[in-house]
Amino acid sequence: MQRKQVAIRFFTYGVMAIATVVGVIVCIGWAMGYRFDLMSGQLSQVALLQFNTFPTGAVVDINGASLSTRTPTRSNIKTGQTKVSMSLTGYRGWSKTVSALPSSVRWLDYARLVPQNVKTESVKTFTNVVDMLPTPDRKWAVVLTNESTGDATLVDLADPKQIKFSTIELSNLHLATDGESKFKIVEWDKDSRYLLVKHQLGDRTEYLEYDRQDKITRNLSSDFGLELTELHFSNAGGDVIYTLTGTDLRKINYADKSISAPLATGVTSYVLLGDSGRIVYLSKKMDGSKTSQVISIYDDGKITKLRTYDDAKTTLIGFFRNNDIDYLAVGRGEMVSVYPAPLKRQRQSHDFNKSVAYLSSPGGIDWMKVNPTGRFVLAGKGNKVVCYDVETTENYSFELARRGEPVWLDGYHLLDVKNGVLNMVEFDGQNIQHLVSGRLPAFLSANEKYLLSLDSISGGAVLQRSQMVIDQ
């Protein structure tokens, strides 16, 4: 009897052990994307696709078969090439062929569906428009109507259905009094309150700061008594501004009317990294008759040299963050190099060229630009564009109708102009959608339901509002 109980116990433990091992193997296989196909009787690895659209509720077709759920949704797919289509009543279709590796996850959550008929109406007519710039929150915009006098219009977009306008004067506080005058909009601060304006009069240049809230203008150049160039707001608000004085990089704090000692010297260009306080800058160093271009990072008072190049080619720099990782992009000749975590690898004596992504731009590089979310690095010459996706490490190349540096509509879409029509183009050059007759600049409203753009008319220009989402 006792021997029988022992046998039963061993048998039970054995079955439990085998079941545990099998369960673990099944779980690992499931996590690695293995699925059993009942139709074919075969075991294969799959990938996961995540779908979303704006607006949501679209039908998803995978290789011609519709999913039972609408966006946002997801589905396992066989690895390799897969054709995905998404459709929504009243909107133009969206499609793309994607390649997925075994057990990988691909996100197709950026499809912006465009109405079959984009309804557009005129909002305000101007006799002239030089430039237009929205605030970061896209609840305001400034329209420069006369570059000689600095006349401008402030646009209140808090309710894009009821847009309000007010006149502002950017010329009421400037130094120079003679010569040919020219005003230029530079940028808004991150809080959408302060506007930086460049004023050139003959060979003299000054910078003004307009306070949208208090409706006053500061003259930064006269207040600090220095020749300021290349000004940019920090992420600390409108009171903290970085500038070059000659080739010295300095920080202005308007709250206490102070300007720092040089943070770095010999600087020719620089890029701020969000609210981290880090700055990547390019400087020139002389060693006898030899001139070198040096890329360095300024971080909390400490300077770390990253790369040194000869002076034979123009060097472009980009500094951005994606998924909490800093990236340095360097454009030279026909090549863009993207270095992840540049400061960390330099300080820890890692091989600086290890795990570097290279993006080839045949014909050269005139410009380099990072998208608003820090995911895509674009570079190009003329109308030829190359793109590197930091998250998927994929490269794309395509052409736009418009020459020069592209304009981002959102984190995934570019704006292009062809034959007087504004087009929306995805980051890889696909899904080109004709939007409205018009020209740049153009931007989405804060709720992303409207496109605000300009169009030329007889005797001036018109600000127009295009409906990008159909009313339910």
Secondary structure as UniProt FT lines:
FT   HELIX           2..31
FT   TURN            32..33
FT   STRAND          34..37
FT   TURN            38..41
FT   STRAND          42..54
FT   STRAND          59..62
FT   TURN            63..64
FT   STRAND          65..66
FT   STRAND          73..78
FT   STRAND          80..87
FT   TURN            89..90
FT   STRAND          94..100
FT   TURN            102..103
FT   STRAND          105..112
FT   STRAND          120..126
FT   STRAND          131..134
FT   TURN            136..137
FT   STRAND          140..146
FT   TURN            147..150
FT   STRAND          151..156
FT   TURN            160..161
FT   STRAND          164..169
FT   STRAND          181..188
FT   TURN            190..191
FT   STRAND          194..201
FT   TURN            202..203
FT   STRAND          204..211
FT   TURN            212..215
FT   STRAND          216..219
FT   HELIX           220..224
FT   STRAND          229..234
FT   TURN            235..236
FT   STRAND          237..245
FT   TURN            246..247
FT   STRAND          248..253
FT   HELIX           254..256
FT   STRAND          258..259
FT   STRAND          267..273
FT   TURN            274..277
FT   STRAND          278..287
FT   TURN            288..289
FT   STRAND          290..299
FT   TURN            300..301
FT   STRAND          302..310
FT   TURN            311..312
FT   STRAND          315..322
FT   TURN            323..324
FT   STRAND          325..332
FT   TURN            333..334
FT   STRAND          335..340
FT   HELIX           342..347
FT   TURN            348..349
FT   TURN            352..355
FT   STRAND          357..360
FT   TURN            362..363
FT   STRAND          367..370
FT   TURN            372..373
FT   STRAND          376..381
FT   TURN            382..383
FT   STRAND          384..389
FT   TURN            390..392
FT   STRAND          395..399
FT   STRAND          407..408
FT   STRAND          413..418
FT   TURN            419..420
FT   STRAND          421..426
FT   TURN            427..428
FT   STRAND          433..437
FT   STRAND          439..444
FT   TURN            446..447
FT   STRAND          450..457
FT   TURN            458..459
FT   STRAND          460..467
//
